Amino acid sequence: MNITSSIALLTSLFCLAAASAQVDFRPPFLGCHIAGEQGQLRVLQGVRGAVAVTPHGQGVVAAACSESRILRHTGRHLILDQEDRRDSFPLEGHFSLALDGDNAVAVNTDAGSVLHLAAGEWRTASFQLPAGIRAIRLDSGRLTVLTPGRIEEWDLAAGALLASDPIHVPAGPAALLSSRAVLAAADGMWFHCTPSSCAALSPAPHTTLPVAPLFLTPLSEGWMAASPSAGLPFAVRVHHGAIESFYLPGESLE
């Protein structure tokens, strides 16, 4: 048997084995975001240039997603989908949501109160945040919050303040990239801000308020879903000190 015949045989055997085993190839999980006036929650899978979208209901005003859980707020209820199970908790107000491997939080952006999911129950955290929360992030049980003029990090389980630093972030949409970095859109520009500096990076489309406000939702791999009230949604991230972006699937919202 020559080399060409051997390769053909091995290829055929591989295809047969894959078919018999019913191998399920799934694209990597990217995250979720809310699009359109109807508040459609869209779950995203794939990589840059090849993203698939799965609608997951409408009437959503805030959301956070992981590969196994979807947390969303409808304005009246907090809903958690996980492992073919759905739990609903009555909750009114304006909230930002976040998930990590084991925890979930809902932060009242107006009042600063924190709800923490522990042992399957939503409980009020032992600490209170300042009013006017702009962005939150949850990593390994540590909650980072961007408040007016400060960035704080809290230990959820202990209710202890771990760090608090002054930071200047221009008014406008903002998202936490890490415990000490912020991506913000203001005056038609992207800004990368830390407690020590805030640098303008490049022009930011669809950020002129009040014509086309922008909403930023954390995805995976440092990406953010940028959902404008007009135009196509897109993903954006800071990479090596520069802005990278690509359009997400969907129709223009104009």
PyMOL commands that set and color helices and strands:
alter all, ss='L'
color gray80, all
select helices_A, chain A and resi 3-21
alter helices_A, ss='H'
color red, helices_A
select strands_A, chain A and resi 29-35+40-47+50-55+62-65+69-73+77-82+85-90+95-99+104-108+114-118+121-124+135-139+142-147+150-155+160-166+174-178+181-186+189-194+197-203+214-218+224-228+234-239+242-247
alter strands_A, ss='S'
color yellow, strands_A
deselect
rebuild
show_as cartoon
